[in-house]
Amino acid sequence: MLVHPSLRKIASDATCETQYGWMNNQENNNPCLLVAYVIAACVGDSWTQPVLPSGYNYDPPNGSTSTPCYCSWSCYNLMMACTFCQGSNDTGELLTWPYFIQNCSTSYTDVYFPSGYTLLANQSIPYWATIDPTTWQGQIWNYQQAYQYYQEVPSVSAVSTGSAVSSGSTGSHSSDLGAIVGGTVGGAALLLLLALGIYICKRRRYHRVRTTPVFDINKGTRPSWQMHNRQLSDQSTTSALQLNTVSPMTYYTGSTTQTIPSLDSSFPLTSFASGTDPNSYNTSGAQPHAPIPII
């Protein structure tokens, strides 16, 4: 049997058992009185939610009561909670969401409270009552699930006192949770990238400072360019010594003297002209020195 709420004022004589006090809103009103405020917002701020006798159900919206407020998520959730908290713990007395909205326009059933309406008397809607009913198990209000939502956000109200709620700001619980999770993950990723960038910069700087000089790598030897110069210098010294100790071999052919290069082929040839002092020599291309006269 269905119970018809009377259209008089915003009131309810229904009371909840003490263990369901967590269902109250911030103003400490139980879901039976609060659902009267939700419905009244669309019908001139006047509604009475009656006590539900055992074995009865509350009326779903019909042709005359199908309003954006009555067809909202919060109205369904609060009305089913009101049914449950009065001691009618038989879930058979609860209505499914598809059955509850069968006379509602589809434009009324996609928000927890309609845009352009306000709740009077500083009332607010608790968080668990803003959940999209399609997410309940079997699309029927679930006490255990509702209590879990209450534990997650026990003191946050979905509707601010006396303020209008637009459909753009009354997204589903899933949308709100997704935004929270997305923001958290994005912030964590940003911090991780920042820490990684700092680590890489410090490591590069460390390697640049700690790089061993070429002198140390060669274990005390000079760099390669210094070795090259030293070798050239050594060769020059060696060649000078060789020039003082090794004489080229010469053969007289009659009018001129032919010279065979010395064993050190890296130095220019030495030649002698006929009639000159064999102890004086010059490099190829240079003019021979004249003999110094003896006085």
PyMOL commands that set and color helices and strands:
alter all, ss='L'
color gray80, all
select helices_A, chain A and resi 18-23+31-40+73-85+91-93+97-100+106-108+127-130+133-135+137-139+143-152+167-169+173-210+214-217+224-245
alter helices_A, ss='H'
color red, helices_A
select strands_A, chain A and resi 2-3+11-12+48-49+57-58+249-252+257-260+270-271+282-283
alter strands_A, ss='S'
color yellow, strands_A
deselect
rebuild
show_as cartoon
